[in-house]
Amino acid sequence: MSSGYGLNGGPSRCFPFWQEVLACYVVNTNSEDDSGKKKCLPVLEDYYECLHHKKEATRVRALQTAYRKAETAHPRDDAPKAGSIRNLGLLDKEEDTKAVLDSK
Protein backbone atom coordinates (compact mmCIF):
# COMPACT_ATOMS: atom_id res chain seq x y z
CA MET A 1 0.00 0.00 0.00
CA SER A 2 1.07 3.55 -0.48
CA SER A 3 0.86 4.14 3.25
CA GLY A 4 4.05 2.13 3.62
CA TYR A 5 2.66 -0.36 6.14
CA GLY A 6 2.41 -3.98 5.12
CA LEU A 7 0.29 -6.74 6.58
CA ASN A 8 2.89 -7.55 9.23
CA GLY A 9 3.53 -3.98 10.30
CA GLY A 10 6.68 -3.42 8.31
CA PRO A 11 7.03 -1.71 4.97
CA SER A 12 4.90 -3.17 2.21
CA ARG A 13 6.54 -4.84 -0.76
CA CYS A 14 5.72 -1.98 -3.16
CA PHE A 15 6.43 0.95 -0.88
CA PRO A 16 9.95 1.56 -2.28
CA PHE A 17 8.43 1.79 -5.78
CA TRP A 18 5.83 4.24 -4.50
CA GLN A 19 8.60 6.37 -2.99
CA GLU A 20 10.35 6.43 -6.37
CA VAL A 21 7.12 7.58 -8.05
CA LEU A 22 6.68 10.38 -5.53
CA ALA A 23 10.32 11.42 -5.82
CA CYS A 24 10.01 11.53 -9.61
CA TYR A 25 6.88 13.70 -9.37
CA VAL A 26 8.54 16.06 -6.91
CA VAL A 27 11.61 16.48 -9.10
CA ASN A 28 9.87 16.72 -12.48
CA THR A 29 6.66 18.66 -11.78
CA ASN A 30 5.65 21.88 -10.12
CA SER A 31 2.35 23.63 -9.42
CA GLU A 32 2.33 25.47 -12.76
CA ASP A 33 3.64 22.75 -15.10
CA ASP A 34 2.61 19.07 -15.04
CA SER A 35 4.40 18.11 -18.26
CA GLY A 36 7.16 16.39 -16.26
CA LYS A 37 4.77 13.55 -15.37
CA LYS A 38 5.62 11.95 -18.71
CA LYS A 39 9.16 11.40 -17.45
CA CYS A 40 7.74 9.36 -14.56
CA LEU A 41 5.85 6.82 -16.68
CA PRO A 42 8.54 4.08 -16.45
CA VAL A 43 8.70 4.46 -12.66
CA LEU A 44 4.91 4.42 -12.42
CA GLU A 45 4.82 1.32 -14.62
CA ASP A 46 7.24 -0.42 -12.24
CA TYR A 47 4.99 0.47 -9.31
CA TYR A 48 1.89 -0.93 -11.08
CA GLU A 49 3.81 -4.09 -11.95
CA CYS A 50 4.72 -4.52 -8.29
CA LEU A 51 1.08 -4.15 -7.30
CA HIS A 52 -0.60 -6.28 -9.98
CA HIS A 53 2.12 -8.53 -11.53
CA LYS A 54 0.47 -8.34 -14.97
CA LYS A 55 3.70 -8.53 -16.97
CA GLU A 56 4.94 -11.41 -14.85
CA ALA A 57 1.66 -13.31 -15.28
CA THR A 58 1.77 -12.76 -19.05
CA ARG A 59 5.35 -14.01 -19.20
CA VAL A 60 4.49 -17.10 -17.13
CA ARG A 61 1.49 -17.89 -19.34
CA ALA A 62 3.65 -17.60 -22.47
CA LEU A 63 6.29 -19.91 -20.97
CA GLN A 64 3.68 -22.47 -19.91
CA THR A 65 2.09 -22.42 -23.36
CA ALA A 66 5.46 -22.90 -25.05
CA TYR A 67 6.36 -25.73 -22.67
CA ARG A 68 3.07 -27.55 -23.25
CA LYS A 69 3.39 -27.10 -27.00
CA ALA A 70 6.93 -28.50 -26.97
CA GLU A 71 5.86 -31.34 -24.71
CA THR A 72 3.07 -32.42 -27.06
CA ALA A 73 5.30 -32.07 -30.13
CA HIS A 74 8.00 -34.36 -28.68
CA PRO A 75 6.46 -37.04 -26.45
CA ARG A 76 8.76 -39.09 -24.25
CA ASP A 77 10.19 -42.14 -25.97
CA ASP A 78 10.65 -44.07 -22.74
CA ALA A 79 7.30 -43.17 -21.17
CA PRO A 80 5.77 -46.18 -19.40
CA LYS A 81 2.55 -47.59 -20.82
CA ALA A 82 -0.50 -47.85 -18.62
CA GLY A 83 -0.39 -51.65 -18.76
CA SER A 84 3.24 -51.84 -17.71
CA ILE A 85 2.79 -49.84 -14.54
CA ARG A 86 2.39 -52.03 -11.49
CA ASN A 87 -0.45 -50.25 -9.73
CA LEU A 88 -1.82 -52.64 -7.11
CA GLY A 89 -4.75 -53.87 -9.15
CA LEU A 90 -6.10 -50.66 -10.58
CA LEU A 91 -5.56 -51.63 -14.25
CA ASP A 92 -6.22 -55.34 -14.70
CA LYS A 93 -3.08 -56.48 -12.91
CA GLU A 94 -4.48 -58.40 -9.98
CA GLU A 95 -2.09 -61.32 -10.54
CA ASP A 96 0.98 -59.07 -10.53
CA THR A 97 -0.26 -57.30 -7.42
CA LYS A 98 -0.76 -60.59 -5.59
CA ALA A 99 2.69 -61.79 -6.64
CA VAL A 100 4.33 -58.61 -5.38
CA LEU A 101 2.44 -58.63 -2.09
CA ASP A 102 3.04 -62.35 -1.51
CA SER A 103 6.77 -62.08 -2.13
CA LYS A 104 7.23 -59.66 0.75
N, CA, C and O atoms as CSV, one atom per row, in Angstrom:
chain,resi,resn,atom,element,x,y,z
A,1,MET,N,N,0.835,-1.180,0.000
A,1,MET,CA,C,0.000,0.000,0.000
A,1,MET,C,C,0.877,1.240,0.000
A,1,MET,O,O,2.051,1.197,0.368
A,2,SER,N,N,0.289,2.319,-0.413
A,2,SER,CA,C,1.074,3.545,-0.481
A,2,SER,C,C,1.316,4.149,0.896
A,2,SER,O,O,2.125,5.065,1.043
A,3,SER,N,N,0.617,3.637,1.900
A,3,SER,CA,C,0.857,4.135,3.246
A,3,SER,C,C,2.225,3.706,3.757
A,3,SER,O,O,2.803,4.353,4.631
A,4,GLY,N,N,2.737,2.614,3.207
A,4,GLY,CA,C,4.046,2.128,3.619
A,4,GLY,C,C,3.974,1.011,4.634
A,4,GLY,O,O,5.003,0.418,4.959
A,5,TYR,N,N,2.789,0.700,5.151
A,5,TYR,CA,C,2.664,-0.355,6.145
A,5,TYR,C,C,2.123,-1.616,5.486
A,5,TYR,O,O,1.086,-1.589,4.824
A,6,GLY,N,N,2.831,-2.707,5.673
A,6,GLY,CA,C,2.405,-3.981,5.117
A,6,GLY,C,C,1.500,-4.710,6.086
A,6,GLY,O,O,1.099,-4.165,7.115
A,7,LEU,N,N,1.183,-5.943,5.747
A,7,LEU,CA,C,0.287,-6.739,6.583
A,7,LEU,C,C,0.906,-7.078,7.933
A,7,LEU,O,O,0.188,-7.247,8.918
A,8,ASN,N,N,2.220,-7.179,7.988
A,8,ASN,CA,C,2.893,-7.549,9.227
A,8,ASN,C,C,3.463,-6.354,9.971
A,8,ASN,O,O,4.256,-6.522,10.897
A,9,GLY,N,N,3.077,-5.169,9.585
A,9,GLY,CA,C,3.531,-3.984,10.300
A,9,GLY,C,C,4.738,-3.307,9.715
A,9,GLY,O,O,4.975,-2.129,9.983
A,10,GLY,N,N,5.505,-4.015,8.926
A,10,GLY,CA,C,6.682,-3.424,8.308
A,10,GLY,C,C,6.323,-2.747,6.998
A,10,GLY,O,O,5.146,-2.603,6.666
A,11,PRO,N,N,7.324,-2.339,6.267
A,11,PRO,CA,C,7.033,-1.708,4.971
A,11,PRO,C,C,6.444,-2.721,3.990
A,11,PRO,O,O,6.843,-3.885,3.975
A,12,SER,N,N,5.503,-2.275,3.181
A,12,SER,CA,C,4.897,-3.170,2.205
A,12,SER,C,C,5.882,-3.439,1.075
A,12,SER,O,O,6.885,-2.738,0.936
A,13,ARG,N,N,5.593,-4.451,0.274
A,13,ARG,CA,C,6.544,-4.841,-0.761
A,13,ARG,C,C,6.695,-3.792,-1.844
A,13,ARG,O,O,7.747,-3.722,-2.479
A,14,CYS,N,N,5.670,-2.966,-2.079
A,14,CYS,CA,C,5.716,-1.983,-3.160
A,14,CYS,C,C,6.007,-0.568,-2.672
A,14,CYS,O,O,6.049,0.361,-3.478
A,15,PHE,N,N,6.203,-0.393,-1.397
A,15,PHE,CA,C,6.430,0.946,-0.876
A,15,PHE,C,C,7.680,1.618,-1.460
A,15,PHE,O,O,7.630,2.815,-1.743
A,16,PRO,N,N,8.796,0.904,-1.654
A,16,PRO,CA,C,9.955,1.561,-2.284
A,16,PRO,C,C,9.643,2.072,-3.694
A,16,PRO,O,O,10.140,3.124,-4.098
A,17,PHE,N,N,8.822,1.329,-4.440
A,17,PHE,CA,C,8.434,1.785,-5.776
A,17,PHE,C,C,7.570,3.041,-5.684
A,17,PHE,O,O,7.706,3.961,-6.491
A,18,TRP,N,N,6.678,3.067,-4.688
A,18,TRP,CA,C,5.830,4.240,-4.498
A,18,TRP,C,C,6.688,5.459,-4.138
A,18,TRP,O,O,6.409,6.566,-4.599
A,19,GLN,N,N,7.705,5.268,-3.337
A,19,GLN,CA,C,8.599,6.368,-2.991
A,19,GLN,C,C,9.327,6.888,-4.224
A,19,GLN,O,O,9.548,8.092,-4.353
A,20,GLU,N,N,9.700,5.988,-5.130
A,20,GLU,CA,C,10.346,6.425,-6.367
A,20,GLU,C,C,9.391,7.237,-7.229
A,20,GLU,O,O,9.794,8.225,-7.842
A,21,VAL,N,N,8.125,6.825,-7.280
A,21,VAL,CA,C,7.124,7.575,-8.048
A,21,VAL,C,C,6.976,8.972,-7.467
A,21,VAL,O,O,6.993,9.956,-8.206
A,22,LEU,N,N,6.831,9.068,-6.164
A,22,LEU,CA,C,6.679,10.376,-5.533
A,22,LEU,C,C,7.910,11.245,-5.742
A,22,LEU,O,O,7.791,12.440,-6.014
A,23,ALA,N,N,9.090,10.652,-5.615
A,23,ALA,CA,C,10.320,11.419,-5.823
A,23,ALA,C,C,10.397,11.927,-7.259
A,23,ALA,O,O,10.825,13.058,-7.492
A,24,CYS,N,N,9.996,11.119,-8.206
A,24,CYS,CA,C,10.008,11.530,-9.609
A,24,CYS,C,C,9.044,12.691,-9.827
A,24,CYS,O,O,9.374,13.650,-10.525
A,25,TYR,N,N,7.854,12.609,-9.234
A,25,TYR,CA,C,6.882,13.696,-9.373
A,25,TYR,C,C,7.399,14.985,-8.745
A,25,TYR,O,O,7.226,16.067,-9.305
A,26,VAL,N,N,8.027,14.868,-7.593
A,26,VAL,CA,C,8.537,16.058,-6.913
A,26,VAL,C,C,9.628,16.723,-7.746
A,26,VAL,O,O,9.668,17.949,-7.849
A,27,VAL,N,N,10.502,15.932,-8.333
A,27,VAL,CA,C,11.610,16.478,-9.098
A,27,VAL,C,C,11.143,17.051,-10.437
A,27,VAL,O,O,11.633,18.096,-10.866
A,28,ASN,N,N,10.203,16.378,-11.097
A,28,ASN,CA,C,9.868,16.724,-12.476
A,28,ASN,C,C,8.618,17.576,-12.660
A,28,ASN,O,O,8.340,17.994,-13.784
A,29,THR,N,N,7.869,17.844,-11.626
A,29,THR,CA,C,6.661,18.664,-11.781
A,29,THR,C,C,6.683,19.805,-10.779
A,29,THR,O,O,7.400,19.776,-9.779
A,30,ASN,N,N,5.882,20.801,-11.079
A,30,ASN,CA,C,5.646,21.881,-10.122
A,30,ASN,C,C,4.186,22.289,-10.236
A,30,ASN,O,O,3.445,21.704,-11.027
A,31,SER,N,N,3.760,23.273,-9.468
A,31,SER,CA,C,2.345,23.630,-9.425
A,31,SER,C,C,1.861,24.242,-10.735
A,31,SER,O,O,0.670,24.168,-11.038
A,32,GLU,N,N,2.745,24.840,-11.513
A,32,GLU,CA,C,2.328,25.468,-12.764
A,32,GLU,C,C,2.427,24.520,-13.967
A,32,GLU,O,O,1.663,24.657,-14.922
A,33,ASP,N,N,3.359,23.565,-13.927
A,33,ASP,CA,C,3.641,22.747,-15.097
A,33,ASP,C,C,3.636,21.264,-14.717
A,33,ASP,O,O,4.457,20.817,-13.917
A,34,ASP,N,N,2.704,20.508,-15.298
A,34,ASP,CA,C,2.613,19.069,-15.037
A,34,ASP,C,C,3.199,18.238,-16.164
A,34,ASP,O,O,3.025,17.020,-16.176
A,35,SER,N,N,3.887,18.858,-17.111
A,35,SER,CA,C,4.401,18.111,-18.258
A,35,SER,C,C,5.513,17.139,-17.868
A,35,SER,O,O,5.827,16.239,-18.648
A,36,GLY,N,N,6.107,17.285,-16.711
A,36,GLY,CA,C,7.160,16.389,-16.258
A,36,GLY,C,C,6.657,15.017,-15.853
A,36,GLY,O,O,7.457,14.105,-15.644
A,37,LYS,N,N,5.329,14.850,-15.737
A,37,LYS,CA,C,4.775,13.545,-15.370
A,37,LYS,C,C,5.106,12.483,-16.410
A,37,LYS,O,O,5.188,11.298,-16.087
A,38,LYS,N,N,5.297,12.904,-17.657
A,38,LYS,CA,C,5.622,11.947,-18.711
A,38,LYS,C,C,6.963,11.274,-18.446
A,38,LYS,O,O,7.177,10.130,-18.847
A,39,LYS,N,N,7.860,11.977,-17.776
A,39,LYS,CA,C,9.157,11.395,-17.445
A,39,LYS,C,C,9.026,10.300,-16.388
A,39,LYS,O,O,9.911,9.457,-16.246
A,40,CYS,N,N,7.927,10.318,-15.657
A,40,CYS,CA,C,7.741,9.362,-14.563
A,40,CYS,C,C,6.984,8.110,-14.983
A,40,CYS,O,O,6.741,7.242,-14.145
A,41,LEU,N,N,6.606,7.990,-16.242
A,41,LEU,CA,C,5.849,6.820,-16.677
A,41,LEU,C,C,6.576,5.498,-16.443
A,41,LEU,O,O,5.937,4.552,-15.981
A,42,PRO,N,N,7.878,5.373,-16.734
A,42,PRO,CA,C,8.541,4.083,-16.454
A,42,PRO,C,C,8.532,3.718,-14.965
A,42,PRO,O,O,8.374,2.551,-14.608
A,43,VAL,N,N,8.702,4.717,-14.111
A,43,VAL,CA,C,8.700,4.456,-12.662
A,43,VAL,C,C,7.298,4.064,-12.211
A,43,VAL,O,O,7.134,3.167,-11.384
A,44,LEU,N,N,6.289,4.740,-12.755
A,44,LEU,CA,C,4.906,4.415,-12.417
A,44,LEU,C,C,4.546,3.019,-12.922
A,44,LEU,O,O,3.814,2.285,-12.259
A,45,GLU,N,N,5.053,2.661,-14.077
A,45,GLU,CA,C,4.822,1.325,-14.623
A,45,GLU,C,C,5.433,0.257,-13.715
A,45,GLU,O,O,4.829,-0.794,-13.502
A,46,ASP,N,N,6.618,0.517,-13.185
A,46,ASP,CA,C,7.240,-0.424,-12.242
A,46,ASP,C,C,6.387,-0.580,-10.982
A,46,ASP,O,O,6.237,-1.683,-10.456
A,47,TYR,N,N,5.836,0.529,-10.510
A,47,TYR,CA,C,4.986,0.474,-9.313
A,47,TYR,C,C,3.735,-0.366,-9.588
A,47,TYR,O,O,3.362,-1.201,-8.764
A,48,TYR,N,N,3.087,-0.154,-10.733
A,48,TYR,CA,C,1.891,-0.927,-11.076
A,48,TYR,C,C,2.223,-2.407,-11.251
A,48,TYR,O,O,1.427,-3.271,-10.883
A,49,GLU,N,N,3.396,-2.698,-11.811
A,49,GLU,CA,C,3.807,-4.094,-11.955
A,49,GLU,C,C,4.001,-4.736,-10.586
A,49,GLU,O,O,3.646,-5.899,-10.392
A,50,CYS,N,N,4.553,-4.002,-9.651
A,50,CYS,CA,C,4.725,-4.520,-8.295
A,50,CYS,C,C,3.372,-4.817,-7.663
A,50,CYS,O,O,3.213,-5.824,-6.974
A,51,LEU,N,N,2.406,-3.950,-7.894
A,51,LEU,CA,C,1.080,-4.145,-7.302
A,51,LEU,C,C,0.321,-5.308,-7.942
A,51,LEU,O,O,-0.257,-6.131,-7.234
A,52,HIS,N,N,0.319,-5.382,-9.278
A,52,HIS,CA,C,-0.596,-6.280,-9.977
A,52,HIS,C,C,0.067,-7.460,-10.677
A,52,HIS,O,O,-0.629,-8.417,-11.018
A,53,HIS,N,N,1.364,-7.439,-10.905
A,53,HIS,CA,C,2.119,-8.533,-11.530
A,53,HIS,C,C,1.566,-8.940,-12.897
A,53,HIS,O,O,1.603,-10.121,-13.242
A,54,LYS,N,N,1.060,-7.998,-13.673
A,54,LYS,CA,C,0.470,-8.341,-14.971
A,54,LYS,C,C,1.515,-8.791,-15.976
A,54,LYS,O,O,1.282,-9.752,-16.709
A,55,LYS,N,N,2.651,-8.131,-16.030
A,55,LYS,CA,C,3.701,-8.531,-16.970
A,55,LYS,C,C,4.252,-9.906,-16.595
A,55,LYS,O,O,4.501,-10.744,-17.461
A,56,GLU,N,N,4.434,-10.121,-15.317
A,56,GLU,CA,C,4.941,-11.409,-14.849
A,56,GLU,C,C,3.966,-12.523,-15.200
A,56,GLU,O,O,4.377,-13.584,-15.670
A,57,ALA,N,N,2.675,-12.290,-14.976
A,57,ALA,CA,C,1.664,-13.305,-15.283
A,57,ALA,C,C,1.621,-13.597,-16.777
A,57,ALA,O,O,1.472,-14.751,-17.178
A,58,THR,N,N,1.748,-12.562,-17.605
A,58,THR,CA,C,1.766,-12.757,-19.054
A,58,THR,C,C,2.980,-13.581,-19.473
A,58,THR,O,O,2.871,-14.474,-20.313
A,59,ARG,N,N,4.129,-13.278,-18.889
A,59,ARG,CA,C,5.350,-14.015,-19.197
A,59,ARG,C,C,5.224,-15.482,-18.782
A,59,ARG,O,O,5.644,-16.375,-19.518
A,60,VAL,N,N,4.653,-15.727,-17.620
A,60,VAL,CA,C,4.486,-17.104,-17.126
A,60,VAL,C,C,3.537,-17.876,-18.035
A,60,VAL,O,O,3.794,-19.032,-18.371
A,61,ARG,N,N,2.427,-17.228,-18.436
A,61,ARG,CA,C,1.488,-17.893,-19.342
A,61,ARG,C,C,2.153,-18.246,-20.670
A,61,ARG,O,O,1.938,-19.335,-21.202
A,62,ALA,N,N,2.958,-17.331,-21.205
A,62,ALA,CA,C,3.651,-17.600,-22.473
A,62,ALA,C,C,4.626,-18.757,-22.319
A,62,ALA,O,O,4.717,-19.606,-23.206
A,63,LEU,N,N,5.357,-18.806,-21.212
A,63,LEU,CA,C,6.289,-19.913,-20.968
A,63,LEU,C,C,5.560,-21.247,-20.823
A,63,LEU,O,O,6.000,-22.262,-21.363
A,64,GLN,N,N,4.445,-21.241,-20.090
A,64,GLN,CA,C,3.684,-22.470,-19.910
A,64,GLN,C,C,3.114,-22.970,-21.241
A,64,GLN,O,O,3.117,-24.170,-21.516
A,65,THR,N,N,2.628,-22.042,-22.054
A,65,THR,CA,C,2.092,-22.419,-23.360
A,65,THR,C,C,3.187,-23.019,-24.237
A,65,THR,O,O,2.976,-24.047,-24.881
A,66,ALA,N,N,4.349,-22.385,-24.263
A,66,ALA,CA,C,5.462,-22.900,-25.054
A,66,ALA,C,C,5.920,-24.265,-24.547
A,66,ALA,O,O,6.243,-25.145,-25.346
A,67,TYR,N,N,5.950,-24.447,-23.241
A,67,TYR,CA,C,6.363,-25.726,-22.666
A,67,TYR,C,C,5.373,-26.822,-23.042
A,67,TYR,O,O,5.777,-27.912,-23.448
A,68,ARG,N,N,4.087,-26.541,-22.908
A,68,ARG,CA,C,3.071,-27.549,-23.246
A,68,ARG,C,C,3.096,-27.888,-24.734
A,68,ARG,O,O,2.919,-29.043,-25.121
A,69,LYS,N,N,3.316,-26.871,-25.561
A,69,LYS,CA,C,3.386,-27.097,-27.004
A,69,LYS,C,C,4.593,-27.980,-27.341
A,69,LYS,O,O,4.479,-28.910,-28.140
A,70,ALA,N,N,5.738,-27.691,-26.739
A,70,ALA,CA,C,6.935,-28.502,-26.970
A,70,ALA,C,C,6.756,-29.915,-26.429
A,70,ALA,O,O,7.234,-30.880,-27.024
A,71,GLU,N,N,6.078,-30.030,-25.320
A,71,GLU,CA,C,5.862,-31.342,-24.713
A,71,GLU,C,C,4.966,-32.216,-25.588
A,71,GLU,O,O,5.202,-33.418,-25.708
A,72,THR,N,N,3.944,-31.626,-26.197
A,72,THR,CA,C,3.070,-32.415,-27.060
A,72,THR,C,C,3.731,-32.718,-28.405
A,72,THR,O,O,3.430,-33.739,-29.024
A,73,ALA,N,N,4.621,-31.850,-28.860
A,73,ALA,CA,C,5.296,-32.071,-30.133
A,73,ALA,C,C,6.343,-33.181,-30.033
A,73,ALA,O,O,6.593,-33.879,-31.015
A,74,HIS,N,N,6.950,-33.351,-28.875
A,74,HIS,CA,C,7.997,-34.356,-28.679
A,74,HIS,C,C,7.661,-35.208,-27.454
A,74,HIS,O,O,8.188,-34.961,-26.369
A,75,PRO,N,N,6.795,-36.201,-27.614
A,75,PRO,CA,C,6.463,-37.037,-26.449
A,75,PRO,C,C,7.667,-37.872,-26.021
A,75,PRO,O,O,8.580,-38.121,-26.808
A,76,ARG,N,N,7.651,-38.292,-24.776
A,76,ARG,CA,C,8.757,-39.093,-24.248
A,76,ARG,C,C,8.809,-40.439,-24.950
A,76,ARG,O,O,7.785,-41.092,-25.153
A,77,ASP,N,N,10.012,-40.840,-25.315
A,77,ASP,CA,C,10.194,-42.142,-25.969
A,77,ASP,C,C,10.124,-43.281,-24.955
A,77,ASP,O,O,9.652,-44.373,-25.271
A,78,ASP,N,N,10.589,-43.027,-23.754
A,78,ASP,CA,C,10.649,-44.074,-22.743
A,78,ASP,C,C,9.513,-43.977,-21.725
A,78,ASP,O,O,9.625,-44.501,-20.617
A,79,ALA,N,N,8.426,-43.311,-22.098
A,79,ALA,CA,C,7.302,-43.168,-21.166
A,79,ALA,C,C,6.668,-44.536,-20.936
A,79,ALA,O,O,6.442,-45.279,-21.892
A,80,PRO,N,N,6.377,-44.879,-19.686
A,80,PRO,CA,C,5.771,-46.179,-19.404
A,80,PRO,C,C,4.324,-46.230,-19.906
A,80,PRO,O,O,3.600,-45.235,-19.860
A,81,LYS,N,N,3.930,-47.387,-20.374
A,81,LYS,CA,C,2.555,-47.587,-20.821
A,81,LYS,C,C,1.687,-47.893,-19.608
A,81,LYS,O,O,2.178,-48.338,-18.571
A,82,ALA,N,N,0.409,-47.652,-19.754
A,82,ALA,CA,C,-0.498,-47.853,-18.619
A,82,ALA,C,C,-0.508,-49.302,-18.175
A,82,ALA,O,O,-0.625,-49.582,-16.982
A,83,GLY,N,N,-0.387,-50.229,-19.118
A,83,GLY,CA,C,-0.393,-51.647,-18.763
A,83,GLY,C,C,0.880,-52.107,-18.091
A,83,GLY,O,O,0.869,-53.116,-17.387
A,84,SER,N,N,1.971,-51.402,-18.287
A,84,SER,CA,C,3.237,-51.836,-17.712
A,84,SER,C,C,3.478,-51.281,-16.314
A,84,SER,O,O,4.443,-51.664,-15.652
A,85,ILE,N,N,2.632,-50.409,-15.874
A,85,ILE,CA,C,2.788,-49.843,-14.535
A,85,ILE,C,C,2.155,-50.783,-13.524
A,85,ILE,O,O,0.985,-51.143,-13.650
A,86,ARG,N,N,2.912,-51.173,-12.543
A,86,ARG,CA,C,2.386,-52.028,-11.488
A,86,ARG,C,C,1.649,-51.109,-10.514
A,86,ARG,O,O,2.271,-50.300,-9.825
A,87,ASN,N,N,0.334,-51.237,-10.461
A,87,ASN,CA,C,-0.453,-50.250,-9.731
A,87,ASN,C,C,-1.387,-50.854,-8.700
A,87,ASN,O,O,-2.418,-50.261,-8.384
A,88,LEU,N,N,-1.056,-51.989,-8.183
A,88,LEU,CA,C,-1.822,-52.639,-7.114
A,88,LEU,C,C,-3.266,-52.913,-7.514
A,88,LEU,O,O,-4.194,-52.698,-6.733
A,89,GLY,N,N,-3.438,-53.390,-8.744
A,89,GLY,CA,C,-4.746,-53.874,-9.146
A,89,GLY,C,C,-5.669,-52.851,-9.761
A,89,GLY,O,O,-6.841,-53.151,-9.986
A,90,LEU,N,N,-5.195,-51.671,-10.037
A,90,LEU,CA,C,-6.096,-50.662,-10.582
A,90,LEU,C,C,-6.331,-50.834,-12.078
A,90,LEU,O,O,-7.367,-50.399,-12.581
A,91,LEU,N,N,-5.402,-51.456,-12.804
A,91,LEU,CA,C,-5.560,-51.632,-14.253
A,91,LEU,C,C,-5.345,-53.089,-14.654
A,91,LEU,O,O,-4.349,-53.414,-15.300
A,92,ASP,N,N,-6.244,-53.939,-14.286
A,92,ASP,CA,C,-6.219,-55.341,-14.700
A,92,ASP,C,C,-4.908,-56.040,-14.405
A,92,ASP,O,O,-4.414,-56.783,-15.252
A,93,LYS,N,N,-4.344,-55.835,-13.268
A,93,LYS,CA,C,-3.078,-56.475,-12.913
A,93,LYS,C,C,-3.178,-57.125,-11.529
A,93,LYS,O,O,-2.266,-57.012,-10.710
A,94,GLU,N,N,-4.282,-57.795,-11.289
A,94,GLU,CA,C,-4.478,-58.400,-9.982
A,94,GLU,C,C,-3.440,-59.484,-9.693
A,94,GLU,O,O,-2.981,-59.631,-8.560
A,95,GLU,N,N,-3.070,-60.251,-10.744
A,95,GLU,CA,C,-2.087,-61.323,-10.537
A,95,GLU,C,C,-0.727,-60.749,-10.169
A,95,GLU,O,O,-0.066,-61.265,-9.268
A,96,ASP,N,N,-0.301,-59.704,-10.842
A,96,ASP,CA,C,0.980,-59.071,-10.528
A,96,ASP,C,C,0.968,-58.497,-9.131
A,96,ASP,O,O,1.956,-58.589,-8.403
A,97,THR,N,N,-0.158,-57.901,-8.756
A,97,THR,CA,C,-0.259,-57.303,-7.423
A,97,THR,C,C,-0.147,-58.385,-6.357
A,97,THR,O,O,0.554,-58.208,-5.361
A,98,LYS,N,N,-0.833,-59.499,-6.562
A,98,LYS,CA,C,-0.762,-60.590,-5.592
A,98,LYS,C,C,0.660,-61.148,-5.496
A,98,LYS,O,O,1.131,-61.470,-4.405
A,99,ALA,N,N,1.335,-61.259,-6.630
A,99,ALA,CA,C,2.691,-61.785,-6.643
A,99,ALA,C,C,3.636,-60.862,-5.896
A,99,ALA,O,O,4.513,-61.323,-5.166
A,100,VAL,N,N,3.461,-59.567,-6.074
A,100,VAL,CA,C,4.333,-58.610,-5.382
A,100,VAL,C,C,4.051,-58.619,-3.889
A,100,VAL,O,O,4.985,-58.595,-3.087
A,101,LEU,N,N,2.788,-58.654,-3.503
A,101,LEU,CA,C,2.440,-58.627,-2.092
A,101,LEU,C,C,2.817,-59.944,-1.390
A,101,LEU,O,O,3.205,-59.940,-0.221
A,102,ASP,N,N,2.698,-61.071,-2.117
A,102,ASP,CA,C,3.039,-62.351,-1.514
A,102,ASP,C,C,4.533,-62.536,-1.358
A,102,ASP,O,O,4.973,-63.257,-0.463
A,103,SER,N,N,5.323,-61.900,-2.207
A,103,SER,CA,C,6.768,-62.077,-2.134
A,103,SER,C,C,7.387,-61.329,-0.979
A,103,SER,O,O,8.545,-61.583,-0.648
A,104,LYS,N,N,6.687,-60.445,-0.369
A,104,LYS,CA,C,7.233,-59.657,0.748
A,104,LYS,C,C,7.003,-60.282,2.068
A,104,LYS,O,O,7.407,-59.731,3.091
